[in-house]
Amino acid sequence: MKKIVMGLAAAACAASMFAVDISSTVKMDTTIVGGDKDKVEFLKVNHKDQKDSDALIFSANIDDKAGGNFQFWYTFDGTDSTSGGAPVSASDNNPVRIRSVNVWFKPISQIKVTVGNIAMDSYKEQIFWWHGVYGAKPGSWGAFGGNYIEGVGAKAEITPIDGLLIEAGIFPGIDTAFLSTAENYGYKGYGAKVKYNFGVGSATVIFADKGKDAQKLLGVGADFTGVDGLYAFANFNLNLSKDGIAGLSLDDYIKYSVDAFTVQAHLPFVMYKDGDKFVPGILATVKVSYALDACTPYFMATTEPDGDAGWVLNDSFSFSMTFQPGVTFNVGAAAFDLAARIDVAAPKGADATVTWKVPCAITVGL
């Protein structure tokens, strides 16, 4: 017994030698009321596809030398949104799933190695924080897109000199080798990135290869912070297939703040190949906010509220737009985003439809 007590005491002393920073957040999406021309519904806790933020995010950092992260997303009742709400078995679609888990460590201060779920990106719009546009049809990047490449694998981040960041990673997936001698196996996903910060901004070149005969992405971008209150970036991306250029995009974002007033705009343009011709498309989000002492009112207009829409500028063009006035505020450790959302859609050759709801997102930091 004495040895056990001494061992526990030694472990406690050892733990106290490290500075451990542990944090977590929990988010719930709700709808207070909503409807269309046929019905009105009240008080819902929403099935959430976790596009914007996971239900539970937990991270640990030990002396900035090692740490880990895991994120959960959920379907409360075990239904699958892609099946129209039909029940599915736990083996097909678990109600709670691990979205991401990884560990990281620094063998030396200039090198960080991450193993598990990893991603590679350049510059990110700061309205939704995940809507990346990479030269594909608007809305076609999938529910969890927004990065040049992401998946399970290993990544190294190297800072050989001040201002220079080099990243390299492989993304083969779970239980999947990056290379194999098996017939026709080839190789799986990898990526590389170089970013240089020059004081009033930075420049980035990134290449992502999603595997043999799979999509490749080449991105060149820069951001600018040289004017007080201003942040802007532009990424030019080429979407490549084994047959050549499958698409290209200019992904741009600007944010400007004067005192309590802030305006943000995400206005990407894309050309994607449809058959033997290239088709243009655009996505647009503008958000205006004003920070008060107790809350921050805002107004947003967007073609991409859930990341799976946008305007395709062809003969079958369909207009759709979401208008969302709202307010964000805190009550203790809880952050609230309360809004009135109106979705307008006018498909070509069909009657326009209007749906509305009052969503309330609640996030608590623990």
C-alpha positions, 0 to 999 in steps of 0.5 A: 500500500505504501508503494502504491501511495508513493507511486501516485504521489510521484505521478502527481508531482511529475504531472505538476511539472507540465503546464496542461491546457485543456479546453472543450466546447459543446454546440447545439442547434435549435429552431424556435419556430419555422415553416412554409406555406403549408405548416408551422413548426415550433421548438426543435432540437435539430439533427446537425450535419456539423458543417460549421461546428461539431457538437463536442470539441476537446483539445489538450496542449502540454507545454506547447510540446504535445497535445491532442484533439477530438471532435464528435458530431451526432444524429440524435435519433439515429436517422440519416439526413440523406435518407429523408429521416428514415431510421437506420441501424447503428452499424450503418449510421451511429447516432454519435460519431467521431468526426476527427481525432489526432495527436501531435508532438514537437520533437524540436521547436521548429517541427510539429508532427500530427498523426490522425485526422489532418487537413491542409488549406491556405486562406479561409473565409471568416463568416462560416470558416469552412466554405472553400471553393476549388474549381468544382460546381458550386455546392459540390464539395460535400458537407465536410469540405472546405480544405484542399485535402483532409483525411487520416494520415500524418503531417509535418509542419516545419518553420526553418526560419521566421516567417516561412512555413512548410507543410507536407502530409500523406492522407491515405485514410483509415486502415489504408497504406499510402503505397503498396506493391499490390497490382494497380494500387498506386498511391493515396492522397498527399499534399505540400504547402509553402507559406511566407509571411512578409509583414503586411501579408503572406503568400502561399503555394499549395498542391494537393493530390488525392491519389492515383487517377484522382483529383489534384488541386493547385492553389496560389494565394496571398493575403493582406493586412497592411491597412488598419481594420482591413483583412483580405485574401485571394486564392487562385485554384486549378482543379485537375483531373487525369484528363486535364483541367476540370475547373478553376476558381478565384476564391476571395474574401474581404473584411473591414472594421471601423470602430464597432462596425464590420463588413465581410464579403465572400465572393468566389467565382468558379468555372467548372467543366460540364461535358465538353464545355466550361460553365461559370458559377458564383457564390456570394455572402455579405455580412454586416455587424455592429458590436454593442456592449451587450450584443452584436446585431448583424445582417447576412445575405448569402447564396450558400447558407449551408455550403451546398448551394450557389448560382450556376450561370447556365440556361437552367439558372435558378435564383436562390438567396438566404436573408438572415438578420440576427444577434449574437450575445453571451450569457456567462460561458454560453454564446448565443446566435439568434436569428430570423432566416428567410430562404427564397428559391425561384427555380426556372420554370417553377413557382418561387418558394419561401421558407422561414425559421428562427434558429438559435445556436448555443455554444458553451465553452467548458 
